[in-house]
């Protein structure tokens, strides 16, 4: 039987990972210099998930604030 790690026992939801990735990347590179692809990559998900949850990069920024 496979043992469960804390990460698999309670995975962080995609929406929360995208918010955290956006915060980090926008603060380091600025909003204009951060692509949706970079945010998705940092959050270990796809751009389509960013669009599903926030509608756009601007929507992600609004959700952060």
BELWOGI-V728755 format. One record per residue. N is the residue number from 1. SS is DSSP state (alpha for helix, beta for strand, coil for the rest). OMEGA is omega in degrees with one decimal (* if undefined). Layout:
BEGIN
N,SS,OMEGA  N,SS,OMEGA
END
This chain:
BEGIN
1,coil,-178.5  2,coil,178.1  3,coil,-179.1  4,coil,174.2  5,coil,177.9  6,alpha,-179.4  7,alpha,-179.0  8,alpha,-179.7  9,alpha,-178.2  10,coil,-175.7  11,coil,177.9  12,coil,-179.3  13,coil,-178.8  14,alpha,-178.3  15,alpha,179.9  16,alpha,177.7  17,alpha,178.6  18,alpha,177.7  19,alpha,-179.4  20,alpha,179.1  21,alpha,177.9  22,alpha,178.8  23,alpha,-177.3  24,alpha,-174.5  25,alpha,177.8  26,alpha,-179.6  27,alpha,-178.8  28,alpha,-172.6  29,alpha,-175.5  30,coil,-177.8  31,coil,-176.1  32,coil,-176.8  33,coil,178.6  34,coil,179.6  35,coil,175.3  36,alpha,178.1  37,alpha,179.6  38,alpha,178.5  39,alpha,-179.8  40,alpha,179.8  41,alpha,179.5  42,alpha,-178.8  43,coil,180.0  44,coil,178.2  45,coil,-177.6  46,coil,176.3  47,alpha,-179.4  48,alpha,176.5  49,alpha,176.3  50,alpha,-180.0  51,alpha,179.4  52,alpha,-174.3  53,alpha,-171.9  54,alpha,178.3  55,coil,-178.1  56,coil,175.4  57,alpha,177.8  58,alpha,177.4  59,alpha,176.0  60,alpha,179.1  61,alpha,178.3  62,alpha,179.9  63,alpha,177.7  64,alpha,-179.4  65,coil,*
END
